[in-house]
Amino acid sequence: MRLAQHMAVASPHVRADCVEAGEFPDLARKYRVMAVPKVVINDRVQFEGALPEREFLRKVLEAVESDGQAPA
Amino acid sequence: MSVMPILTASDQAAVRKEFEKIGGPVKLVVFSQELVAGDLCRQNEQLVREVSELSDKISVEVLNPVIDRERAEAYGVEEVPAIAVEGARDYGIRFFGIPAGYEFTNLIDAIIVASTGEPALTAETRTALEELPEPVHIQVFSTPT
């Protein structure tokens, strides 16, 4: 969550939600949360476990690039 | 009848130490709805108030998503308990569920970064984020332990 919230401060385009999985079982089911931390970006890119900043950023950019049409 | 504090004396001391890094004012907007999750919302609100008492830079506002529907919608909050951490502007930091255990550390970190508006990120990351072509919604699922 730390990286996500710092990214939210860095950009008005980023929103960072920390969700306590046990208190929101419907959301946890929807996103198939089996292990934590689990990160879901724009409902498109998902990963489990903590990533270093550069890898995390790559996932964020991947989520944006995979919106709409696939890259040529 | 008095309510048992959530934070121990040593928790308070540790948070006060962290709060030496606080810059500008921070507002913690708490979303509570007694009928949906009374116990959890009360605990969440109590935790936020205990944290806010550890710095005179932190203010607290409590909203009910049903009664204060328009404002809750503007914050993008439909679920309770929830917290929005605002600094000079609303940076889009939200906590859903009580930020206990490991998440408590993140709440304290969120308060500090919102207070300064200075994220601890590399220049490369900041530039990439500034150039984002569309909104990014990051959801981080966790458990208290």
Backbone of each chain as ProteinMPNN parsed JSONL, in Angstrom:
{"seq_chain_A": "MRLAQHMAVASPHVRADCVEAGEFPDLARKYRVMAVPKVVINDRVQFEGALPEREFLRKVLEAVESDGQAPA", "coords_chain_A": {"N_chain_A": [[0.833, -1.208, 0.0], [2.05, 1.137, 0.583], [3.612, 2.137, -1.619], [1.523, 2.558, -3.449], [-0.019, 4.571, -2.225], [1.795, 6.655, -2.173], [2.083, 7.058, -4.876], [-0.451, 8.003, -5.436], [-0.35, 10.493, -4.262], [1.526, 11.63, -5.87], [0.303, 11.895, -8.35], [-2.621, 13.305, -9.793], [-4.153, 11.575, -11.209], [-4.146, 9.144, -10.012], [-5.701, 6.877, -7.837], [-5.653, 5.401, -4.666], [-6.648, 2.612, -2.99], [-6.849, 0.988, 0.088], [-7.81, -2.085, 1.042], [-9.353, -3.92, 3.522], [-9.375, -7.2, 3.479], [-10.796, -9.163, 4.936], [-12.962, -7.792, 6.013], [-14.395, -7.114, 3.831], [-15.652, -9.312, 2.252], [-17.045, -9.8, -0.141], [-15.826, -8.189, -2.078], [-13.282, -9.287, -1.922], [-13.801, -11.838, -2.854], [-14.686, -11.239, -5.441], [-12.342, -10.336, -6.625], [-10.805, -12.532, -6.347], [-9.071, -12.935, -4.093], [-6.541, -14.629, -2.721], [-4.157, -14.629, -1.446], [-2.308, -12.232, 0.458], [-0.245, -9.23, 0.388], [-2.604, -8.363, -2.171], [-2.728, -6.878, -5.297], [-4.757, -4.918, -7.35], [-5.153, -3.371, -10.393], [-6.95, -0.984, -12.067], [-8.912, -2.921, -12.519], [-7.767, -4.68, -14.289], [-5.034, -5.453, -14.322], [-3.344, -7.647, -12.206], [-1.614, -8.653, -9.256], [0.196, -10.609, -6.811], [1.752, -10.082, -3.67], [4.544, -8.017, -2.584], [6.073, -5.55, -4.64], [9.105, -4.141, -5.994], [9.646, -0.582, -6.524], [10.101, 0.106, -9.314], [9.085, -2.141, -10.697], [6.474, -2.137, -9.836], [5.553, 0.263, -10.899], [5.728, -0.45, -13.583], [3.634, -2.267, -13.744], [1.484, -0.562, -13.3], [1.593, 1.051, -15.596], [1.182, -0.882, -17.481], [-1.466, -1.539, -16.944], [-2.761, 0.719, -17.821], [-2.009, 0.826, -20.488], [-3.206, -1.488, -21.394], [-5.796, -0.851, -21.43], [-8.727, -0.461, -23.374], [-7.881, -0.682, -26.769], [-5.653, -3.263, -27.846], [-2.085, -2.997, -27.819], [-0.413, -2.151, -30.881]], "CA_chain_A": [[0.0, 0.0, 0.0], [2.897, 2.314, 0.708], [3.898, 2.685, -2.954], [0.267, 3.004, -4.064], [-0.456, 5.866, -1.672], [2.736, 7.685, -2.611], [1.738, 7.328, -6.27], [-1.667, 8.82, -5.42], [0.055, 11.866, -3.956], [2.323, 12.118, -7.001], [-0.494, 12.145, -9.554], [-4.073, 13.43, -9.612], [-4.823, 10.48, -11.934], [-4.064, 7.882, -9.271], [-6.411, 6.684, -6.578], [-5.141, 4.219, -3.972], [-7.53, 2.061, -1.961], [-6.39, -0.136, 0.893], [-9.039, -2.798, 1.402], [-9.166, -5.001, 4.475], [-10.077, -8.282, 2.78], [-11.714, -9.865, 5.83], [-14.171, -7.001, 6.251], [-15.119, -6.955, 2.568], [-15.517, -10.619, 1.586], [-17.574, -9.769, -1.515], [-14.756, -7.656, -2.931], [-12.188, -10.268, -1.924], [-14.222, -12.919, -3.769], [-14.729, -10.704, -6.804], [-10.982, -10.242, -7.178], [-10.123, -13.8, -6.054], [-7.936, -12.695, -3.199], [-6.158, -15.862, -2.026], [-3.005, -14.275, -0.626], [-2.151, -10.784, 0.569], [-1.093, -8.253, -0.299], [-2.946, -8.558, -3.57], [-2.924, -5.566, -5.904], [-5.568, -4.921, -8.562], [-5.065, -2.039, -10.996], [-7.979, -0.758, -13.086], [-9.616, -4.188, -12.757], [-7.16, -5.39, -15.423], [-3.741, -6.036, -13.974], [-3.353, -8.107, -10.827], [-0.466, -9.427, -8.796], [0.274, -10.863, -5.373], [3.062, -9.829, -3.066], [5.092, -6.669, -2.736], [7.015, -5.374, -5.745], [9.895, -2.907, -5.917], [9.006, 0.573, -7.187], [10.159, 0.061, -10.77], [8.18, -3.199, -11.169], [5.118, -1.674, -9.521], [5.238, 1.263, -11.926], [5.502, -1.173, -14.844], [2.272, -2.829, -13.666], [0.555, 0.569, -13.455], [1.61, 1.451, -17.004], [0.573, -2.004, -18.195], [-2.919, -1.438, -16.746], [-3.223, 1.826, -18.652], [-1.82, 0.449, -21.89], [-4.102, -2.568, -21.792], [-7.151, -0.299, -21.562], [-9.15, -0.279, -24.763], [-7.306, -1.546, -27.787], [-4.349, -3.865, -27.602], [-1.048, -2.283, -28.558], [-0.165, -2.703, -32.222]], "C_chain_A": [[0.866, 1.255, 0.0], [3.167, 2.947, -0.655], [2.643, 3.265, -3.583], [-0.135, 4.379, -3.526], [0.515, 6.997, -2.022], [2.467, 8.056, -4.076], [0.49, 8.211, -6.36], [-1.322, 10.289, -5.144], [0.798, 12.481, -5.149], [1.471, 12.506, -8.203], [-1.981, 12.259, -9.269], [-4.849, 12.335, -10.346], [-4.919, 9.198, -11.113], [-4.903, 7.912, -8.001], [-5.919, 5.38, -5.96], [-6.087, 3.804, -2.854], [-6.818, 0.939, -1.226], [-7.648, -0.831, 1.393], [-8.712, -3.942, 2.36], [-10.03, -6.166, 3.993], [-11.123, -8.973, 3.665], [-13.02, -9.123, 6.062], [-14.996, -6.8, 4.988], [-15.019, -8.232, 1.727], [-16.034, -10.624, 0.142], [-16.521, -9.265, -2.492], [-13.612, -8.664, -3.044], [-12.521, -11.428, -2.857], [-14.163, -12.455, -5.208], [-13.336, -10.709, -7.436], [-10.14, -11.476, -6.838], [-8.876, -13.603, -5.203], [-7.655, -13.97, -2.403], [-4.978, -15.601, -1.09], [-2.911, -12.751, -0.594], [-0.68, -10.434, 0.751], [-1.375, -8.663, -1.737], [-3.289, -7.188, -4.145], [-3.705, -5.724, -7.204], [-5.55, -3.498, -9.122], [-6.04, -1.932, -12.163], [-8.726, -2.041, -13.48], [-8.957, -5.045, -13.844], [-5.877, -6.121, -15.082], [-3.772, -6.423, -12.5], [-2.03, -8.775, -10.495], [-0.502, -9.578, -7.284], [1.677, -10.578, -4.882], [3.547, -8.421, -3.351], [6.084, -6.638, -3.889], [7.859, -4.139, -5.487], [9.276, -1.824, -6.798], [8.963, 0.455, -8.714], [9.183, -0.97, -11.349], [6.723, -2.777, -10.95], [4.673, -0.659, -10.58], [4.944, 0.58, -13.266], [4.08, -1.757, -14.883], [1.224, -1.722, -13.874], [0.451, 0.955, -14.932], [0.97, 0.378, -17.874], [-0.958, -1.912, -18.115], [-3.503, -0.347, -17.63], [-3.134, 1.457, -20.125], [-2.789, -0.622, -22.335], [-5.558, -2.133, -21.802], [-7.483, -0.187, -23.038], [-8.417, -1.232, -25.688], [-5.936, -2.086, -27.387], [-3.3, -3.088, -28.388], [-0.741, -2.955, -29.889], [1.129, -3.504, -32.209]], "O_chain_A": [[0.469, 2.3, -0.516], [2.976, 4.15, -0.831], [2.686, 4.339, -4.183], [-0.546, 5.251, -4.293], [0.111, 8.152, -2.152], [2.606, 9.215, -4.466], [0.384, 9.059, -7.246], [-1.92, 11.201, -5.715], [0.711, 13.683, -5.401], [1.874, 13.359, -8.994], [-2.548, 11.411, -8.58], [-6.051, 12.176, -10.138], [-5.665, 8.282, -11.458], [-4.823, 8.846, -7.203], [-5.785, 4.371, -6.653], [-6.301, 4.546, -1.895], [-6.248, 0.044, -1.85], [-8.459, -0.224, 2.093], [-7.903, -4.816, 2.051], [-11.257, -6.124, 4.086], [-12.204, -9.326, 3.195], [-14.062, -9.741, 6.283], [-16.148, -6.372, 5.051], [-14.405, -8.252, 0.659], [-15.522, -11.363, -0.7], [-16.338, -9.818, -3.576], [-13.049, -8.867, -4.12], [-11.652, -11.941, -3.561], [-13.667, -13.16, -6.086], [-13.169, -11.038, -8.61], [-8.921, -11.473, -7.015], [-7.782, -14.047, -5.553], [-8.43, -14.346, -1.524], [-4.824, -16.271, -0.069], [-3.378, -12.071, -1.507], [0.079, -11.275, 1.231], [-0.523, -9.225, -2.425], [-4.052, -6.429, -3.547], [-3.365, -6.551, -8.05], [-5.885, -2.542, -8.423], [-5.961, -2.697, -13.125], [-9.118, -2.212, -14.634], [-9.539, -6.041, -14.273], [-5.662, -7.259, -15.498], [-4.175, -5.629, -11.65], [-1.403, -9.391, -11.357], [-1.135, -8.796, -6.574], [2.66, -10.804, -5.587], [3.035, -7.729, -4.232], [6.845, -7.585, -4.09], [7.403, -3.195, -4.842], [8.487, -2.112, -7.698], [7.921, 0.676, -9.331], [8.532, -0.714, -12.363], [5.858, -3.036, -11.786], [3.553, -0.725, -11.086], [4.031, 0.978, -13.99], [3.417, -1.741, -15.92], [0.211, -1.931, -14.541], [-0.646, 1.16, -15.452], [0.307, 0.676, -18.867], [-1.654, -2.173, -19.096], [-4.621, -0.48, -18.13], [-4.044, 1.73, -20.908], [-3.163, -0.678, -23.507], [-6.448, -2.916, -22.132], [-6.623, 0.143, -23.854], [-8.338, -2.433, -25.429], [-5.172, -1.43, -26.679], [-3.574, -2.583, -29.477], [-0.801, -4.179, -30.007], [1.524, -4.055, -33.236]]}, "seq_chain_B": "MSVMPILTASDQAAVRKEFEKIGGPVKLVVFSQELVAGDLCRQNEQLVREVSELSDKISVEVLNPVIDRERAEAYGVEEVPAIAVEGARDYGIRFFGIPAGYEFTNLIDAIIVASTGEPALTAETRTALEELPEPVHIQVFSTPT", "coords_chain_B": {"N_chain_B": [[-19.622, 5.213, 31.378], [-16.436, 4.289, 30.375], [-14.532, 4.079, 27.328], [-12.376, 1.533, 26.259], [-9.08, 2.355, 25.347], [-7.69, 1.979, 22.028], [-5.103, 2.264, 21.095], [-2.001, 1.556, 22.574], [0.144, 2.901, 25.189], [2.737, 2.746, 24.256], [2.327, 2.471, 21.508], [1.271, 5.002, 21.018], [3.472, 6.613, 21.61], [5.255, 5.806, 19.619], [3.882, 6.608, 17.31], [3.689, 9.363, 17.722], [6.353, 10.03, 17.454], [6.781, 9.419, 14.745], [5.08, 11.327, 13.689], [6.492, 13.63, 13.89], [7.387, 14.197, 11.44], [5.344, 15.363, 10.08], [3.967, 17.728, 7.809], [2.057, 19.991, 6.524], [-1.471, 20.675, 7.297], [-3.73, 17.898, 7.833], [-6.644, 16.172, 6.89], [-8.747, 13.731, 8.143], [-11.233, 11.963, 6.794], [-13.903, 10.272, 7.907], [-15.952, 7.534, 7.175], [-18.949, 6.38, 8.203], [-21.546, 4.134, 9.111], [-24.013, 3.335, 11.029], [-26.084, 1.402, 10.843], [-25.207, -0.44, 8.998], [-22.651, -1.502, 9.641], [-22.138, -1.346, 12.539], [-20.429, -1.904, 14.881], [-17.85, -2.175, 13.705], [-17.605, 0.304, 12.445], [-17.684, 2.028, 14.629], [-15.35, 1.275, 15.975], [-13.467, 1.923, 14.033], [-13.802, 4.677, 13.841], [-13.094, 5.412, 16.419], [-10.406, 4.652, 16.458], [-9.352, 6.41, 14.535], [-9.836, 8.865, 15.795], [-8.221, 8.598, 18.061], [-5.71, 8.556, 16.852], [-5.708, 11.098, 15.711], [-5.523, 12.69, 17.908], [-2.89, 12.725, 18.464], [-1.541, 14.596, 17.05], [-1.6, 18.063, 16.455], [-2.061, 18.869, 13.925], [-3.882, 17.348, 12.658], [-7.183, 16.903, 11.614], [-10.576, 15.739, 12.032], [-13.371, 14.487, 10.302], [-16.651, 13.233, 10.237], [-18.624, 11.319, 8.12], [-21.784, 10.15, 6.96], [-22.545, 7.839, 4.575], [-25.154, 7.602, 3.611], [-26.723, 9.713, 4.627], [-25.048, 11.879, 4.018], [-24.885, 11.785, 1.219], [-24.161, 12.953, -1.309], [-21.632, 14.052, -0.828], [-20.207, 11.788, -0.041], [-20.291, 10.366, -2.413], [-18.774, 12.036, -4.005], [-16.323, 11.572, -2.873], [-16.057, 9.036, -3.72], [-16.824, 6.888, -2.153], [-18.542, 4.14, -1.109], [-18.714, 2.053, 0.586], [-18.578, 1.037, 4.057], [-16.723, 0.43, 7.107], [-14.814, 3.383, 6.247], [-11.995, 5.466, 5.319], [-10.868, 8.605, 4.224], [-7.855, 10.134, 3.361], [-6.783, 13.285, 3.49], [-4.734, 15.924, 2.271], [-3.204, 18.897, 1.312], [-4.745, 18.757, -0.895], [-7.37, 16.491, -1.953], [-5.896, 13.577, -2.274], [-6.705, 11.142, -3.114], [-6.427, 8.921, -1.47], [-7.541, 6.111, 0.164], [-8.897, 4.155, 2.82], [-10.395, 1.114, 3.358], [-12.206, -0.587, 5.701], [-11.015, -1.396, 9.02], [-7.943, 0.078, 9.668], [-5.848, -1.808, 10.97], [-3.097, -3.439, 12.671], [-0.661, -4.297, 10.331], [-1.628, -2.547, 8.42], [-2.061, -0.281, 9.863], [0.377, 0.955, 10.07], [0.602, 1.803, 7.445], [-1.472, 3.662, 7.353], [-0.476, 5.665, 9.022], [1.776, 6.376, 7.542], [0.481, 7.291, 5.256], [-0.792, 9.57, 6.235], [1.415, 11.176, 6.789], [2.637, 11.476, 4.229], [0.563, 12.712, 2.866], [0.465, 15.055, 4.259], [2.784, 16.379, 3.605], [2.837, 16.331, 0.861], [4.829, 15.337, -0.607], [5.844, 12.742, -2.243], [7.719, 9.728, -1.656], [9.286, 8.838, -4.086], [11.022, 7.799, -7.064], [12.475, 10.067, -9.498], [11.988, 9.172, -12.03], [9.708, 7.546, -11.754], [7.849, 9.485, -10.897], [7.716, 11.179, -13.144], [6.653, 9.419, -15.059], [4.16, 8.958, -13.905], [3.035, 11.48, -13.963], [2.549, 11.693, -16.612], [0.472, 10.014, -17.155], [-2.171, 8.826, -19.161], [-4.785, 8.455, -18.425], [-7.23, 7.813, -15.758], [-6.059, 5.956, -12.92], [-6.789, 3.266, -10.927], [-5.847, 1.908, -8.048], [-6.105, -0.943, -6.145], [-5.395, -2.281, -3.08], [-5.344, -5.225, -1.469], [-5.481, -6.453, 1.809], [-4.7, -8.027, 4.983], [-5.18, -7.811, 8.556], [-3.087, -9.073, 9.946]], "CA_chain_B": [[-18.761, 4.081, 31.0], [-15.367, 4.73, 29.492], [-14.19, 3.139, 26.27], [-10.961, 1.118, 26.284], [-8.325, 2.864, 24.202], [-7.159, 0.984, 21.101], [-3.65, 2.425, 21.039], [-1.287, 1.477, 23.847], [1.038, 4.038, 25.425], [3.918, 2.63, 23.395], [1.843, 2.824, 20.154], [1.151, 6.463, 20.956], [4.822, 7.192, 21.584], [5.834, 5.52, 18.299], [3.199, 7.44, 16.318], [4.126, 10.758, 17.957], [7.709, 10.142, 16.898], [6.585, 9.484, 13.288], [4.363, 12.567, 13.364], [7.431, 14.765, 13.823], [7.61, 14.449, 10.011], [4.154, 15.975, 9.482], [4.159, 19.07, 7.27], [0.846, 20.796, 6.625], [-2.639, 20.035, 7.907], [-4.321, 16.696, 7.237], [-8.006, 15.872, 7.348], [-9.177, 12.347, 8.001], [-12.68, 11.91, 6.635], [-14.332, 8.928, 8.298], [-17.272, 7.175, 6.667], [-19.557, 5.453, 9.146], [-22.975, 3.898, 8.958], [-24.363, 2.484, 12.165], [-26.969, 0.287, 10.501], [-24.537, -1.418, 8.131], [-21.548, -2.157, 10.348], [-22.019, -0.478, 13.708], [-19.237, -2.155, 15.689], [-16.643, -1.869, 12.936], [-17.544, 1.756, 12.224], [-17.336, 2.677, 15.903], [-13.92, 1.021, 16.233], [-12.707, 2.682, 13.041], [-13.877, 6.089, 14.232], [-12.312, 5.575, 17.652], [-8.982, 4.584, 16.094], [-8.991, 7.662, 13.855], [-9.801, 9.948, 16.798], [-7.024, 8.429, 18.898], [-4.559, 8.98, 16.041], [-5.775, 12.549, 15.496], [-5.127, 13.361, 19.155], [-1.425, 12.697, 18.596], [-0.965, 15.735, 16.332], [-2.579, 19.156, 16.309], [-2.23, 19.14, 12.493], [-4.865, 16.406, 12.101], [-8.588, 17.104, 11.961], [-11.426, 14.591, 11.709], [-14.767, 14.744, 9.974], [-17.345, 11.964, 10.06], [-19.742, 11.385, 7.176], [-22.609, 8.959, 6.774], [-22.759, 7.791, 3.127], [-26.568, 7.718, 3.255], [-27.16, 11.075, 4.931], [-24.175, 12.801, 3.279], [-24.71, 10.98, 0.003], [-23.429, 13.645, -2.379], [-20.206, 14.18, -0.474], [-19.606, 10.446, -0.081], [-20.119, 10.04, -3.834], [-17.636, 12.819, -4.497], [-15.124, 10.864, -2.402], [-16.048, 7.696, -4.295], [-16.92, 5.912, -1.066], [-19.866, 3.539, -0.936], [-18.629, 1.035, 1.627], [-18.11, 1.455, 5.377], [-16.061, 1.689, 7.448], [-13.787, 3.85, 5.327], [-11.292, 6.705, 5.686], [-10.137, 9.319, 3.178], [-6.758, 10.911, 3.95], [-6.613, 14.471, 2.655], [-3.751, 16.934, 2.648], [-3.496, 20.164, 0.647], [-5.924, 18.413, -1.688], [-7.722, 15.085, -1.789], [-4.981, 12.846, -3.15], [-7.286, 9.863, -3.542], [-6.012, 7.818, -0.603], [-8.69, 5.583, 0.906], [-8.784, 2.902, 3.565], [-11.678, 0.445, 3.583], [-11.978, -1.51, 6.807], [-10.208, -0.779, 10.074], [-6.506, -0.098, 9.396], [-5.169, -2.339, 12.153], [-1.898, -4.231, 12.382], [0.254, -3.787, 9.322], [-2.245, -1.407, 7.736], [-1.96, 0.903, 10.703], [1.632, 1.603, 9.634], [0.314, 2.49, 6.181], [-2.293, 4.845, 7.647], [0.431, 6.705, 9.548], [2.578, 6.818, 6.392], [-0.416, 8.058, 4.374], [-0.994, 10.878, 6.872], [2.643, 11.963, 6.632], [2.867, 11.858, 2.825], [-0.482, 13.674, 2.499], [0.757, 16.332, 4.928], [3.903, 17.054, 2.934], [2.629, 16.347, -0.585], [6.11, 14.942, -1.205], [5.962, 11.283, -2.251], [9.074, 9.166, -1.705], [9.358, 8.072, -5.337], [12.104, 8.274, -7.917], [12.088, 11.045, -10.518], [11.481, 8.39, -13.167], [8.32, 7.164, -11.437], [7.017, 10.703, -10.875], [7.497, 11.633, -14.519], [5.732, 8.469, -15.696], [2.824, 9.144, -13.334], [2.517, 12.766, -14.441], [2.158, 11.544, -18.02], [-0.597, 9.012, -17.302], [-3.196, 9.34, -20.041], [-6.135, 8.213, -17.914], [-7.237, 7.498, -14.328], [-5.565, 4.656, -12.463], [-7.368, 2.9, -9.641], [-5.068, 0.82, -7.45], [-6.711, -1.521, -4.951], [-4.466, -3.169, -2.395], [-6.047, -6.042, -0.486], [-4.587, -6.889, 2.876], [-5.338, -8.493, 6.212], [-4.522, -7.101, 9.655], [-1.917, -9.749, 10.533]], "C_chain_B": [[-17.685, 4.566, 30.035], [-15.03, 3.639, 28.482], [-12.709, 2.811, 26.373], [-10.225, 1.722, 25.092], [-7.791, 1.722, 23.33], [-5.63, 1.039, 21.1], [-3.046, 2.338, 22.433], [-0.392, 2.714, 23.99], [2.25, 3.96, 24.498], [3.553, 2.879, 21.927], [1.837, 4.346, 20.006], [2.517, 7.126, 20.837], [5.443, 7.008, 20.202], [5.205, 6.417, 17.231], [3.601, 8.908, 16.486], [5.49, 11.017, 17.334], [7.609, 10.278, 15.367], [5.992, 10.835, 12.878], [5.256, 13.812, 13.433], [7.692, 15.142, 12.368], [6.424, 15.157, 9.351], [4.449, 17.405, 9.023], [2.925, 19.918, 7.52], [-0.309, 20.031, 7.249], [-3.153, 18.84, 7.109], [-5.727, 16.54, 7.787], [-8.295, 14.4, 7.104], [-10.699, 12.351, 7.945], [-13.109, 10.466, 6.862], [-15.744, 8.687, 7.785], [-17.837, 6.074, 7.555], [-21.041, 5.322, 8.872], [-23.38, 2.858, 9.988], [-25.146, 1.241, 11.75], [-26.278, -0.803, 9.694], [-23.475, -2.215, 8.891], [-21.217, -1.339, 11.583], [-20.732, -0.652, 14.484], [-17.964, -1.743, 14.96], [-16.497, -0.368, 12.736], [-17.168, 2.488, 13.499], [-15.856, 2.491, 16.211], [-13.045, 1.855, 15.303], [-12.639, 4.156, 13.448], [-13.039, 6.346, 15.488], [-10.814, 5.576, 17.34], [-8.527, 5.9, 15.456], [-8.9, 8.814, 14.858], [-8.573, 9.827, 17.686], [-5.77, 8.876, 18.151], [-4.533, 10.504, 15.924], [-5.341, 13.317, 16.744], [-3.61, 13.435, 19.325], [-0.74, 13.792, 17.782], [-2.011, 16.827, 16.19], [-2.77, 19.55, 14.843], [-3.367, 18.3, 11.888], [-6.275, 16.749, 12.575], [-9.396, 15.906, 11.464], [-12.818, 15.075, 11.354], [-15.438, 13.387, 9.747], [-18.538, 12.17, 9.135], [-20.494, 10.064, 7.182], [-22.979, 8.898, 5.286], [-24.231, 7.89, 2.703], [-27.044, 9.161, 3.445], [-26.373, 12.105, 4.11], [-23.852, 12.204, 1.905], [-23.866, 11.666, -1.064], [-21.945, 13.745, -2.074], [-19.517, 12.82, -0.519], [-19.364, 10.027, -1.537], [-18.927, 10.784, -4.417], [-16.316, 12.179, -4.052], [-15.024, 9.467, -3.02], [-16.112, 6.613, -3.242], [-18.364, 5.431, -0.918], [-19.892, 2.566, 0.231], [-18.19, 1.658, 2.948], [-17.606, 0.235, 6.14], [-14.987, 2.065, 6.425], [-13.182, 5.154, 5.844], [-10.699, 7.304, 4.416], [-9.086, 10.172, 3.878], [-6.465, 12.082, 3.017], [-5.518, 15.389, 3.179], [-4.141, 18.252, 2.025], [-4.637, 19.975, -0.358], [-6.284, 16.969, -1.38], [-6.887, 14.296, -2.795], [-5.542, 11.51, -3.635], [-6.799, 8.676, -2.731], [-7.2, 7.387, 0.253], [-8.313, 4.313, 1.654], [-10.185, 2.356, 3.766], [-11.459, -0.666, 4.596], [-11.053, -0.846, 7.813], [-8.719, -1.007, 9.78], [-5.757, -0.515, 10.659], [-3.907, -3.07, 11.72], [-1.013, -3.545, 11.355], [-0.315, -2.551, 8.627], [-2.196, -0.13, 8.568], [-0.7, 1.695, 10.329], [1.396, 2.385, 8.346], [-0.55, 3.733, 6.394], [-1.395, 5.987, 8.129], [1.287, 7.275, 8.411], [1.738, 7.687, 5.444], [-0.632, 9.465, 4.929], [0.236, 11.762, 6.63], [2.829, 12.403, 5.18], [1.785, 12.85, 2.359], [-0.176, 15.055, 3.104], [1.854, 17.114, 4.216], [3.649, 17.23, 1.443], [3.879, 15.928, -1.337], [6.263, 13.431, -1.181], [7.42, 10.838, -2.327], [9.158, 8.24, -2.911], [10.503, 8.632, -6.171], [11.563, 9.284, -8.94], [11.469, 10.331, -11.716], [10.003, 8.021, -12.948], [7.411, 8.393, -11.486], [6.701, 11.179, -12.287], [6.491, 10.729, -15.224], [4.309, 8.687, -15.195], [2.199, 10.456, -13.805], [1.985, 12.646, -15.87], [1.052, 10.517, -18.228], [-1.728, 9.581, -18.15], [-4.619, 9.216, -19.488], [-6.079, 7.847, -16.432], [-6.729, 6.082, -14.035], [-6.136, 4.406, -11.075], [-6.611, 1.689, -9.104], [-5.793, 0.346, -6.194], [-5.717, -2.505, -4.345], [-5.237, -3.918, -1.313], [-5.06, -6.548, 0.552], [-5.405, -7.506, 4.001], [-4.558, -7.886, 7.368], [-3.238, -7.765, 10.142], [-0.765, -9.847, 9.564]], "O_chain_B": [[-17.985, 5.176, 29.009], [-15.213, 2.449, 28.737], [-11.881, 3.704, 26.553], [-10.688, 1.617, 23.957], [-7.48, 0.641, 23.828], [-4.955, 0.01, 21.104], [-3.531, 2.978, 23.366], [-0.2, 3.47, 23.039], [2.732, 4.982, 24.011], [4.359, 3.43, 21.176], [2.324, 4.899, 19.019], [2.7, 8.07, 20.069], [6.074, 7.922, 19.669], [5.902, 6.926, 16.353], [3.826, 9.609, 15.499], [5.744, 12.078, 16.764], [8.262, 11.133, 14.768], [6.361, 11.405, 11.851], [4.828, 14.91, 13.079], [8.153, 16.246, 12.076], [6.5, 15.513, 8.176], [5.084, 18.185, 9.732], [2.764, 20.494, 8.596], [-0.154, 18.887, 7.675], [-3.028, 18.783, 5.885], [-5.977, 16.745, 8.975], [-8.11, 13.89, 5.999], [-11.369, 12.696, 8.918], [-12.734, 9.563, 6.114], [-16.624, 9.533, 7.943], [-17.278, 4.981, 7.647], [-21.702, 6.274, 8.456], [-23.121, 1.664, 9.833], [-24.891, 0.148, 12.256], [-26.71, -1.955, 9.702], [-23.412, -3.441, 8.795], [-20.157, -0.718, 11.668], [-20.014, 0.317, 14.728], [-17.11, -1.055, 15.517], [-15.397, 0.174, 12.845], [-16.416, 3.462, 13.459], [-15.184, 3.423, 16.652], [-12.029, 2.416, 15.714], [-11.583, 4.789, 13.408], [-12.364, 7.369, 15.598], [-10.054, 6.383, 17.877], [-7.467, 6.433, 15.786], [-7.992, 9.641, 14.777], [-7.951, 10.832, 18.029], [-4.878, 9.494, 18.733], [-3.474, 11.124, 16.024], [-4.857, 14.446, 16.655], [-3.109, 14.12, 20.217], [0.484, 13.916, 17.808], [-3.163, 16.558, 15.848], [-3.546, 20.457, 14.542], [-3.764, 18.518, 10.743], [-6.531, 16.87, 13.773], [-8.954, 15.159, 10.591], [-13.376, 15.953, 12.013], [-14.85, 12.498, 9.131], [-19.352, 13.071, 9.336], [-19.909, 9.0, 7.383], [-23.651, 9.798, 4.782], [-24.519, 8.228, 1.555], [-27.673, 9.75, 2.565], [-26.937, 13.064, 3.581], [-22.693, 12.135, 1.496], [-22.973, 11.056, -1.652], [-21.105, 13.548, -2.951], [-18.38, 12.709, -0.978], [-18.346, 9.407, -1.848], [-18.169, 10.238, -5.218], [-15.318, 12.238, -4.77], [-14.009, 8.791, -2.856], [-15.527, 5.542, -3.407], [-19.275, 6.212, -0.641], [-20.948, 2.286, 0.797], [-17.51, 2.684, 2.96], [-18.022, -0.885, 5.847], [-14.344, 1.204, 5.823], [-13.763, 5.845, 6.681], [-10.093, 6.588, 3.618], [-9.38, 10.85, 4.863], [-5.968, 11.9, 1.905], [-5.395, 15.602, 4.385], [-5.278, 18.697, 2.179], [-5.394, 20.904, -0.637], [-5.578, 16.298, -0.627], [-7.135, 14.338, -4.0], [-4.931, 10.832, -4.461], [-6.758, 7.553, -3.233], [-7.788, 8.194, 0.972], [-7.514, 3.506, 1.18], [-11.061, 3.05, 4.282], [-10.644, -1.565, 4.389], [-10.389, 0.143, 7.503], [-8.28, -2.15, 9.657], [-5.121, 0.302, 11.324], [-3.686, -3.29, 10.529], [-0.663, -2.372, 11.492], [0.421, -1.624, 8.289], [-2.281, 0.973, 8.029], [-0.709, 2.925, 10.28], [1.919, 3.485, 8.172], [-0.382, 4.737, 5.702], [-1.541, 7.13, 7.695], [1.498, 8.484, 8.322], [2.22, 8.683, 4.904], [-0.65, 10.437, 4.174], [0.11, 12.943, 6.307], [3.142, 13.565, 4.92], [2.066, 13.729, 1.544], [-0.519, 16.086, 2.525], [1.858, 18.345, 4.218], [4.173, 18.156, 0.824], [3.987, 16.131, -2.546], [6.762, 12.882, -0.198], [8.246, 11.481, -2.974], [9.108, 7.017, -2.777], [10.903, 9.785, -6.009], [10.362, 9.344, -9.205], [10.534, 10.838, -12.335], [9.171, 8.168, -13.843], [6.321, 8.338, -12.056], [5.564, 11.537, -12.592], [5.585, 11.211, -15.904], [3.357, 8.611, -15.973], [0.989, 10.537, -14.02], [1.095, 13.39, -16.283], [0.729, 10.184, -19.368], [-2.198, 10.69, -17.895], [-5.55, 9.81, -20.032], [-4.997, 7.596, -15.901], [-6.949, 5.15, -14.808], [-5.985, 5.224, -10.168], [-6.722, 0.586, -9.639], [-6.064, 1.135, -5.289], [-5.258, -3.435, -5.007], [-5.722, -3.315, -0.356], [-3.964, -7.005, 0.229], [-6.636, -7.506, 3.971], [-3.406, -7.488, 7.197], [-2.378, -7.086, 10.701], [0.286, -10.387, 9.908]]}, "name": "protein", "num_of_chains": 2, "seq": "MRLAQHMAVASPHVRADCVEAGEFPDLARKYRVMAVPKVVINDRVQFEGALPEREFLRKVLEAVESDGQAPAMSVMPILTASDQAAVRKEFEKIGGPVKLVVFSQELVAGDLCRQNEQLVREVSELSDKISVEVLNPVIDRERAEAYGVEEVPAIAVEGARDYGIRFFGIPAGYEFTNLIDAIIVASTGEPALTAETRTALEELPEPVHIQVFSTPT"}
